[in-house]
Amino acid sequence: MSADFINLTTENLADEHLCCIIRTKKKHPGVEAKRQWLSGRLSEGHIFRKLDAKATGFIEYAPLETAWVPIVGDNYYYIYCLWVYGSECRGKGYGEALMEYCINDAKEKGKSGICMLGAKKQKAWLADQMFAKKFGFEVVDTTADGYELLALSFDGTTPRFSEHAKEQIIDRQELTIYYDMQCPYIYQCVEKIEAYCKENKIPVSLIKVDTLQMAKELPCVFNNWGIFYKGKFETVNLLDISHVKRILKK
């Protein structure tokens, strides 16, 4: 396997392709929102490493202390996303190379380990936990509804979900979505759901997570998205309208 990779920096962020399968010559609002979100994270030690090409192959991780997720622990990295997509990228060892880079980076920086969000049943918008387990990741915490925290520990310590994340209940009864701009798809998901609910007179609360403290105190597991209905947590999956309709029938 031979490939060139590049890390995003404050100097190249404005010009580099962000590896999403959203590809357009015009500026895409979701991609630009992601770019703006990243601009505030890179100085915190956030890493976005990608194929040096207009392709979908990247890993994105950050120090757990500054990662926008309701997970607590000392001296860990948190993996938001590891994605290799398309025939031009799959089967070439890019995923292994990106994970190995993260592991080596963590060891070189004296980290205690690396963690990521998973589930007993693989969720479409989460990194592949079976792939991670091949590198030694193990389940170290769980929620009552089947979400899992996976960790690769170098020193025997482990992170955990915050107590808030395990609550999974809110007072709001209407469709409620917590989101941030970590993923380029979020902008269009929010836009479509808002339009559908307005057209059909469906009450909805769209709550933008815009600070680290707010993210750490969320009442559910969260990678960049969390949805509630009738006060109960539903999923971290980004939704299309058909999925929204199924939830509203409950």
C-alpha positions as CSV (number, residue, x, y, z in Angstrom):
1,M,0.0,0.0,0.0
2,S,1.4,3.3,-1.1
3,A,-0.4,6.6,-0.5
4,D,0.1,10.1,0.5
5,F,-1.7,11.5,3.5
6,I,-2.0,15.0,4.7
7,N,-3.2,16.6,8.0
8,L,-5.4,19.6,8.0
9,T,-3.9,22.8,9.5
10,T,-5.0,26.4,10.0
11,E,-2.9,27.2,6.9
12,N,-4.4,24.6,4.5
13,L,-8.0,24.2,5.9
14,A,-9.6,26.7,3.5
15,D,-8.3,24.9,0.4
16,E,-8.3,21.2,1.2
17,H,-11.1,18.8,0.2
18,L,-12.7,17.5,3.4
19,C,-13.0,13.9,2.1
20,C,-16.8,13.8,2.4
21,I,-18.7,12.3,-0.6
22,I,-20.4,15.7,-0.9
23,R,-18.6,16.9,-4.0
24,T,-19.5,20.1,-5.8
25,K,-17.7,22.9,-7.5
26,K,-19.8,25.4,-5.6
27,K,-19.4,26.0,-1.9
28,H,-21.7,23.6,0.0
29,P,-23.2,25.0,3.2
30,G,-22.6,21.8,5.1
31,V,-18.9,21.5,4.1
32,E,-18.3,25.2,4.9
33,A,-20.0,24.8,8.3
34,K,-17.7,21.8,8.9
35,R,-14.7,23.9,7.9
36,Q,-15.7,26.7,10.3
37,W,-16.2,24.1,13.1
38,L,-12.8,22.7,12.4
39,S,-11.2,26.1,12.5
40,G,-12.0,26.3,16.1
41,R,-10.8,22.8,17.0
42,L,-7.4,22.5,15.3
43,S,-5.7,24.7,18.0
44,E,-7.1,22.2,20.6
45,G,-5.1,19.3,19.2
46,H,-7.9,18.1,16.9
47,I,-6.5,15.9,14.1
48,F,-8.0,15.5,10.7
49,R,-5.8,13.2,8.5
50,K,-6.9,12.5,5.0
51,L,-5.7,11.1,1.7
52,D,-4.0,13.8,-0.3
53,A,-6.6,13.6,-3.0
54,K,-10.3,14.3,-3.7
55,A,-11.3,11.0,-2.2
56,T,-13.1,9.7,0.8
57,G,-10.4,8.3,3.2
58,F,-9.8,10.0,6.5
59,I,-9.6,9.8,10.3
60,E,-10.7,12.5,12.7
61,Y,-9.9,12.5,16.4
62,A,-9.2,14.8,19.3
63,P,-8.0,14.8,22.9
64,L,-11.0,13.5,24.9
65,E,-10.8,16.5,27.2
66,T,-11.8,18.8,24.3
67,A,-13.8,16.3,22.2
68,W,-17.5,17.4,21.9
69,V,-18.9,14.2,23.3
70,P,-20.4,13.3,26.8
71,I,-17.5,11.0,27.6
72,V,-15.0,11.6,30.4
73,G,-11.5,10.3,31.0
74,D,-8.0,11.4,31.4
75,N,-5.4,11.6,28.7
76,Y,-7.3,9.8,25.9
77,Y,-7.9,10.5,22.3
78,Y,-11.4,10.2,21.0
79,I,-12.1,9.0,17.4
80,Y,-15.0,10.8,15.8
81,C,-14.8,9.2,12.5
82,L,-12.7,6.8,10.4
83,W,-14.1,6.5,6.9
84,V,-12.8,4.9,3.7
85,Y,-15.3,4.9,0.9
86,G,-15.5,4.1,-2.8
87,S,-13.8,1.6,-5.1
88,E,-10.9,3.9,-5.6
89,C,-10.1,3.7,-1.9
90,R,-11.3,0.4,-0.5
91,G,-9.1,-2.7,-0.2
92,K,-5.9,-0.7,-0.3
93,G,-5.1,-0.6,3.4
94,Y,-6.0,3.0,3.9
95,G,-8.1,2.3,6.9
96,E,-5.4,0.3,8.6
97,A,-2.8,3.1,7.8
98,L,-5.1,5.8,9.3
99,M,-5.8,3.8,12.5
100,E,-2.1,2.9,12.9
101,Y,-1.3,6.6,12.6
102,C,-3.7,7.5,15.4
103,I,-2.4,4.7,17.6
104,N,1.3,5.7,17.0
105,D,0.4,9.4,17.5
106,A,-1.3,8.6,20.8
107,K,1.7,6.6,22.0
108,E,4.2,9.2,20.9
109,K,2.3,11.9,22.8
110,G,2.1,9.7,26.0
111,K,-1.6,9.2,25.8
112,S,-3.3,6.6,28.1
113,G,-5.3,5.3,25.1
114,I,-7.9,5.9,22.4
115,C,-11.7,5.5,22.6
116,M,-14.7,5.7,20.3
117,L,-18.5,5.4,20.3
118,G,-20.0,2.1,19.2
119,A,-23.1,0.0,19.7
120,K,-24.1,-3.7,20.0
121,K,-25.7,-3.3,16.6
122,Q,-23.5,-1.3,14.2
123,K,-25.0,2.2,13.6
124,A,-24.7,3.6,10.1
125,W,-23.1,6.9,11.2
126,L,-20.5,5.5,13.6
127,A,-17.0,4.1,12.8
128,D,-16.9,0.4,12.3
129,Q,-16.3,-1.1,15.8
130,M,-15.5,-4.6,14.4
131,F,-12.6,-3.0,12.5
132,A,-11.5,-1.2,15.7
133,K,-11.6,-4.4,17.7
134,K,-9.0,-5.9,15.4
135,F,-6.6,-3.4,16.8
136,G,-7.4,-4.3,20.4
137,F,-10.3,-2.0,21.2
138,E,-12.6,-3.4,23.9
139,V,-16.0,-2.4,25.4
140,V,-15.4,-0.5,28.6
141,D,-18.8,1.1,29.2
142,T,-22.4,0.6,28.0
143,T,-25.8,2.3,28.1
144,A,-29.1,0.6,28.9
145,D,-30.1,0.8,25.2
146,G,-27.1,-0.9,23.7
147,Y,-24.6,1.9,23.0
148,E,-21.0,1.0,23.8
149,L,-17.8,2.9,24.6
150,L,-14.8,1.1,23.1
151,A,-11.3,1.8,24.2
152,L,-7.7,0.8,23.4
153,S,-5.9,1.3,26.8
154,F,-2.2,1.5,27.0
155,D,-2.0,1.8,30.8
156,G,-5.0,0.0,32.2
157,T,-7.1,3.1,32.7
158,T,-10.5,3.5,30.9
159,P,-12.8,6.3,30.0
160,R,-16.6,6.2,30.7
161,F,-19.8,7.8,29.5
162,S,-20.8,10.7,31.6
163,E,-23.8,10.2,34.0
164,H,-25.7,12.8,31.8
165,A,-25.2,10.6,28.7
166,K,-26.9,7.6,30.4
167,E,-30.0,9.5,31.4
168,Q,-31.6,9.2,27.9
169,I,-34.6,11.2,29.0
170,I,-35.6,14.8,28.6
171,D,-38.7,16.8,29.6
172,R,-39.5,17.9,26.0
173,Q,-42.2,15.7,24.4
174,E,-41.8,17.1,20.8
175,L,-39.3,15.8,18.3
176,T,-36.0,17.1,19.7
177,I,-32.7,17.0,17.9
178,Y,-29.3,17.9,19.4
179,Y,-26.6,18.5,16.8
180,D,-23.3,20.2,16.1
181,M,-21.5,20.9,12.8
182,Q,-18.8,18.2,13.1
183,C,-20.2,16.3,10.0
184,P,-21.0,18.1,6.6
185,Y,-24.2,16.1,6.3
186,I,-25.8,17.6,9.4
187,Y,-26.6,21.0,7.8
188,Q,-28.8,19.4,5.1
189,C,-30.4,16.9,7.6
190,V,-31.4,19.8,9.9
191,E,-32.7,21.8,6.9
192,K,-34.8,19.0,5.5
193,I,-36.3,18.0,8.9
194,E,-37.1,21.6,9.7
195,A,-38.8,22.1,6.4
196,Y,-40.8,18.8,6.7
197,C,-42.0,19.6,10.2
198,K,-42.9,23.1,9.3
199,E,-44.9,21.9,6.2
200,N,-46.7,19.3,8.3
201,K,-47.2,21.4,11.4
202,I,-45.1,19.0,13.5
203,P,-43.6,20.5,16.7
204,V,-39.8,20.2,16.6
205,S,-36.9,21.6,18.7
206,L,-33.6,21.8,16.9
207,I,-30.9,22.5,19.5
208,K,-27.5,23.4,18.2
209,V,-24.6,22.2,20.4
210,D,-22.2,25.1,20.2
211,T,-19.9,24.8,23.2
212,L,-17.7,22.1,24.7
213,Q,-19.6,22.3,28.1
214,M,-22.9,21.8,26.4
215,A,-21.6,18.8,24.6
216,K,-20.2,17.2,27.8
217,E,-23.5,17.7,29.5
218,L,-25.8,16.2,26.9
219,P,-28.5,13.8,28.1
220,C,-27.6,11.1,25.6
221,V,-24.7,9.5,23.8
222,F,-23.6,11.8,21.0
223,N,-21.0,11.8,18.2
224,N,-22.5,14.9,16.5
225,W,-26.3,14.1,16.6
226,G,-28.9,12.8,19.0
227,I,-32.6,12.6,18.6
228,F,-35.4,12.3,21.2
229,Y,-39.2,11.8,20.8
230,K,-41.8,11.9,23.6
231,G,-38.9,12.5,26.0
232,K,-37.0,9.3,25.1
233,F,-33.7,9.0,23.3
234,E,-34.0,7.4,19.8
235,T,-30.7,7.3,18.0
236,V,-27.4,8.9,17.0
237,N,-28.1,8.2,13.3
238,L,-28.6,11.1,11.0
239,L,-32.1,10.8,9.6
240,D,-33.9,11.0,6.3
241,I,-37.5,11.9,6.2
242,S,-38.7,8.3,6.0
243,H,-36.9,7.6,9.3
244,V,-38.4,10.7,10.9
245,K,-41.9,9.5,9.9
246,R,-41.3,6.1,11.5
247,I,-40.3,7.8,14.8
248,L,-43.3,10.0,14.8
249,K,-45.6,7.0,14.5
250,K,-44.5,5.7,17.9
